């Protein structure tokens, strides 16, 4: 299904009829069952596949003699008249509004879905996840050149506190998407369209449970104690630098490092970006590294020889 998410996140979110055959019966059946594809206007030009030199040609439709099935042809300067499968001319557009409704339903959201920016941003609703109330947005094109304009040009998106932002394919690298306690997830990360839709809610809740609640600097034992009263997340740039140095020294991947410190690769990646992580996770990392939370805040732990 990754091909579906990649295409949904492109400007031209549509498939040719012959492309759909590559999905296989299970994936295509899921798309049809959920009514995620709608017939568009047929192509007037197709690429020649007969001469080995790609070129576009206008399609001619023949219905002679009367009552016979329609047949399509293009003219190739080298191969002459070339038959074209009618399926190649079909256009099946992804129904983005339908996708928004399915996503909203899978997350158990209620109320009206608001399209904040045409075919780019949908406010799916507002709900409580774990211990926070979040606006949930479906955003298309978070990695497009104009993606930051979606934030700057939409007050509801830019001012929403700790929103959950669901993108269609790649999670954006730009830090602006991750500021202000925004949580960005890709819908392509979980196989939920072909199975029980509740999988999406379960995975979302799991990710949000690990996400830092707020960014409170803590660098001393007293600050650490105070952070437990007002925040559920702690950390420091020194701790991040020390972990990255350990990873490089050992030649580990992020996944391997996450196993060593008792957390997940996703949580560790987020820690590297924000310098913050849930207090319970931070304490576990410190324990696995053979130090105290105060020591890890300072980037100090015994040199590992294993």
C-alpha positions, 0 to 999 in steps of 0.5 A: 500500500505504500504506492497509494500513500506516495501517490496521495501525497503528490500533486496529481493524486491519481492512478491510471487504470493499468497502474492499479493492477500492480497493487494486487487483489488484496490492496486493490480490494481494500481501496475499492471497499473503502471507496477511496478511488473515484473515476476521473476524466480519461486521458487524451494522450498516452505514451507510446510503448511500441518503439522503445523511444517514449513519446506522447501521442493523441489517442484515437477512439474507433467504434466502427462498425456500429455496435462494436466495442470501442478500440483505441489507437495512437500513431507512432512514427516508427511503429505505425498504428499502435493499439492502446488498452482502454485501461491505460486511458482510465484515470482513478483519482484518490478521494482525499475527502473520503480519506479524511473521513476514514481517518477521522472515524478510525481515530474515533473523532466526532463532529464536522470535518473542516477543510482548512486549505483546499486539498491540503489541510483538513481539521478532523476534530478534537479529542483527548489522547492519553492526558492531553486534548489535541486538534487532529489535522490531516495535512497533504504535502508536508514535504512540498516546497510550499509546506511552511506556508501551510503553517504560516497561512492557516491560523488554526493550524499555526496556533493550535496547542500540541496538535496531532498532524497526520501526513500521508507519506514522509514525515517532514524534516523541517523543524517548524513542523515539530515546534510548539509541541506538534506531533507529526505522524505518517499514515503510511507507517501503519497497515490500517487500511487493509485491516482493523481500522482501530489499529490506527488509534492504538498505534497513535495512542502508543506514540503519543504516550511516549511523546514529551509533554513539555520542554522544561530545562533541567540541569541540576538535582533541584531542577530535576525534582522540580520538573517532576512536579510541573512536567513529565519530560526532562532532558538536556543537550548534554545528554543528547550529545553524550548519547550520540557520541556513544552511538558513533563510538560503538558504530551503532544504529539508532535502533541498536542504541535504543535497545541498549538504553531501553526505549524505542528508536522513535522515542530516541529520534524525538529526544535527539530533536527536542532534547526532551523525553518523558521522565520515566524513559529518561530514568530508564536510560540513565539506569541502563547507562549506569548513571543517575538522572542527574548524571545523564543530564550533565552528559556523564555516564561510565564509559562502556567497554562492551 
